[in-house]
Amino acid sequence: MLPYSVEVVDDDAAVTAYAGLPLVVETMRTLGVSAQLDEQLGIRQRNHGATDAQKAEAVVLLMTAGGTGLSDVEKLRADKGLERLLGYALPSEQALWNFFNSFHDEALLEEARTRLAPGALAYIPGENAPLRALGRINVGLAQAVATRNRLTRATLDHDATVCESHKQEAKAHYKGGRGYQPAVIYFVEADQVIGDEFRDGNVPAAMENLRLIQRGFASLPSTITERFFRADSAAYDQSVLRWLADEERDGGPAGFIGFSISADMTKDLSAACAVIPQSGWTRIEDRPHETVFAAEVEFVSGAWPKHAQPLRYVAVKFVGTQLDLDGKASVKHLAVVSNRTDLTSAALLRWHWAKAGTIEHVHDVVKNELGGGTFPSGKFGANAAWFRFALLTYNVLSALKLFALPASMDSARPKRLRFALFTLAARITSHAGTVVMKIGRRAAELADFVVSRMRLARLSAA
């Protein structure tokens, strides 16, 4: 044992282990998120206790600090120095339970069940007013980031992700377990999630995706003049393809949307790929266990309108470098459908595959580092709100990195931010009626803490 002893004393408001966490709240307030939470959620019924914004800030702080359940808020509540910096006491676990229960409406689930076709099991319920408001607030943050960053190009990546859950109410998913399967729309250039739809685990990934895709494009700020879209085969649906390809599409926006979607390898498409001559394939990549080739393939889906412009299909062939027992190399075909003609087949595939480093990265961070994959309740609406708060936390941290933190933190994940910034130790004092945070010189220099706060102050003034 090391040569020290432990003495338990009363909670001390003069010290904090989370000196960096208030930056998260300051980012939310600077970009108008907290004000919108108070204005739009409409959950608070009485003029005492924590406001809606304070409860929401507590959830974002909890997720930022690494909490994975509502009970973890007690760890933050025990830090009286943090409470002094925030200027209010964080809400209790029970207050947060009541808060999340407000996002659930059993009548919406029952209404969705009544619309089921005979024999069908999967349904997507509607959202109540607070849950819709939380979605609008998240969109507003994404728009603010894009506008302040003067973005004119938007690439939206769509993907659903399986979240395991052992809740009794969780439903079986296609991977064999139980849980939920929310779908997410990610705005690549802004590093912001701009849309999501929470779903039970038994909802097929290909079910009713057009609604969320339309909402994603409708949520882009007016400064955007170039629009693009990428998705896996869950979006390979005639209604989605027709809407994207139609420049006069219903509900807008009008104009070209360049897209690439992984195609379902139907019997006809597989046959079309198989008859491409060897001379038609271009070698594009060597991997440890396979070689990748690309080729243009002439194919028109039988469901595609005859009067519509044919889409472009690019076939991909994976040839294994190891021979089987018969002396033959394994061959696998895939394909991508697109309306982009400005890229070579190899360039189109690389652009399409870049989605693995964007939306799938978001899924990993949200589920595994921000607690979005650990659901607190058996109530569907409460879990939908929990996941949406995890997405809001992702967006807030992205905005904090963009507008305040040093360039060295641009690619920092939440666990890195916790170690380097959020868990700074500080002593809290008062001077001339104001609260003063005192942190070590070396720690402040390593985190660039003072400069980061000055950048946020300038952003707020602007």
PyMOL commands that set and color helices and strands:
alter all, ss='L'
color gray80, all
select helices_A, chain A and resi 22-30+33-40+52-65+70-77+80-86+93-101+106-114+129-148+210-218+233-235+238-245+267-274+278-280+345-357+359-368+380-403+407-409+414-422+441-447+449-461
alter helices_A, ss='H'
color red, helices_A
select strands_A, chain A and resi 15-16+153-160+163-164+171-172+178-180+183-187+192-197+226-231+257-262+282-286+290-297+312-323+329-338+426-431+434-438
alter strands_A, ss='S'
color yellow, strands_A
deselect
rebuild
show_as cartoon
